[in-house]
Amino acid sequence: MTQPQAGGGSYFFTNGSAVATYDRDWSFPDRQVGDVSDKGKTIDYDAVLANSTCSAALTQAAANDAIDALPDGCTVVARVTIRVNK
């Protein structure tokens, strides 16, 4: 999930599948970030641990591309903040 800090706080889906972790480290490529429309923006990437309730709600919400708040059963377990400079 991404949450652009200037975007009103909505969460946007960036990865529809599970992200593998190793000793609490995680990563995934996001090729949609960094174009000219992102210049100067700060974006938070949240790793979300989803129980079955959260997973079902996110699956339904994914068709809308963005949600205003994380559903029940979703827990942000890590956050990485980036600033797009170029």
N, C-alpha and C positions, 0 to 999 in steps of 0.2 A: 504494500500500500504506500502511496505517496501522499503527502499533505503539503501542498505549496503554502508557505506562510502568508503570502499575499493573496491567496485564492479564497479567502473567506473561511478556511478551515475544513473544506470538504476533503474527503479521502478519495483517491483515485486508484483504481486497480492497475497494478503493474505486472503482476505475475499470478496467473490463475492456477498454478500448481504448487505443490509443496516445494520448499527450498531446503536442500540438504544442509545439514550443519555438521561441523566437526569441532568438538571441544568448545562449543558456544560461538564459533566463528561461522559466518554465513556470507554469501555473496550471490549476485545474479546480475547479468547484463541488462541495462535499460537503454536501448538505442534510441528511444523517443525523446530523451532529455538532452538538451544542449543545442537545440537549433536557435535561430535568431530570436524567436519569441520568448525564450527562457532567459535571455541575457539579463543579468542583474537580479535574478530571482533567487531566493533561498528556498530549498525544498527539503523536507524531512522524509526519509525513508523509514518506515516502521515495519519491523518483523512482527507479525501477529500470530500468536498461538491460538488456534481455533478449536474449540470443542465441537461436538456434533451440532449443537444449536447455532453457534456462530457460523460454522461451515455451511449449513443449510441456508441461513439468512444471506450470507455473502454470495452464494450461488444464485439465489434469486435476484439479488441486487446488482450482480455483475452486468446484466443486460442494460442497466442505466449508466454504466461507466463510472459513476461517482455516488458517494453517500455522504450525508452530513455528520454522522456519528457511527462509531463502531457498534454493532449489535451486541446484545447480551452474549456472554460466553467467549468474547474475543478479548485477548490480553496482549497488549504491546509488550514484547519481551526485549526488544532492542530498537534503538533509533540511531540513524546516521543522518547528519545534516550536511547538505552540500550547498554551495553558492556557485551559480553559473556565471563565470566572468567573461567568457569568450563567445 
